Amino acid sequence: MTSKIDKVVLITGASSGIGEATTRELAAAGARLFIGARRGTRLEALADELGENVAWRELDVTDGSAFDAFAGAAKERFGRIDALVNNAGVMPLSMLAALKRDEWKRMIDVNIHGVLNGIAAVLPDFIAQKNGHVINIASIAARIVMPSSSVYSATKHAVRAITEGLRQEHDMIRTTLISPGPTATELGHDVTDPDIAAMLKVSIPQGMSPDAIARAIRYALEQPDSVDVNELVVRPTASAM
Ligand code: NDP
């Protein structure tokens, strides 16, 4: 028997890939969802398809006050927030010698500040209600570094450190770090180096279905309040990385 998730969950980056799959998975489990990303038309179509338990608002996670307003709108709609899935992320890989400073900055802004903005938007409520769950989507790049992944890996190592710090600072708030291996999504569509773009064009579609990560998120959410699933690494069975 599948259990029902009686929770209000915020999901960032729900306009494609893992965020979209998670929205579908958790909606099917009965959760009330408030979803965000910049491409509002995609969010609107998803919410229309899934029904009244899914509401949406455009969100740029790099903007802290926009994230606060996003959380406020979720509370207005559903009355409370039980969990946040910090999923939005970008991966414009490049060699350091290419000096793509704008791409470095964008990765740091979205992947680190975006996660911190999310934590800031929900933490005061989680502390006040003595309950809450922050699920951060990192990557196997939170554990390894490869040529061209220096900055991306640095951002995901940071997400891992932030998640562990949050866990240690609060004994009534749950934290989960999920580190996916290659997953077939739109990630890397913004890579500007032609050789790396060509490599990703082959490797990313061979990755796992994003449903695999959605199920890992669901598993962490379904545990009782006294159980905190701290870290999950989910790779394709055939992955050597
Ligand atoms: P996608 O590119 O399909 O999805 C990324 C999502 O992030 C989109 O919904 C995008 O929405 C959103 N996003 C990007 N920038 C912003 C922003 N500034 N504000 C709000 N939303 C933003 O890739 P994935 O689904 O794969 O990525 C989800 C997470 O999984 C990322 O954190 C990624 O690093 C991680 N991951 C993915 C892996 C993979 O192989 N695919 C492996 C390991 C980790 P929009 O453009 O509409 O704003």
Residues whose N, C-alpha, C, O or C-beta is under 5 A from the ligand:
A	BS01	NDP	G13 A14 S15 S16 G17 I18 G19 A37 R38 R39 L59 D60 V61 T62 N87 A88 G89 V90 V110 I137 A138 S139 I140 P180 G181 P182 T183 T185 E186 L187
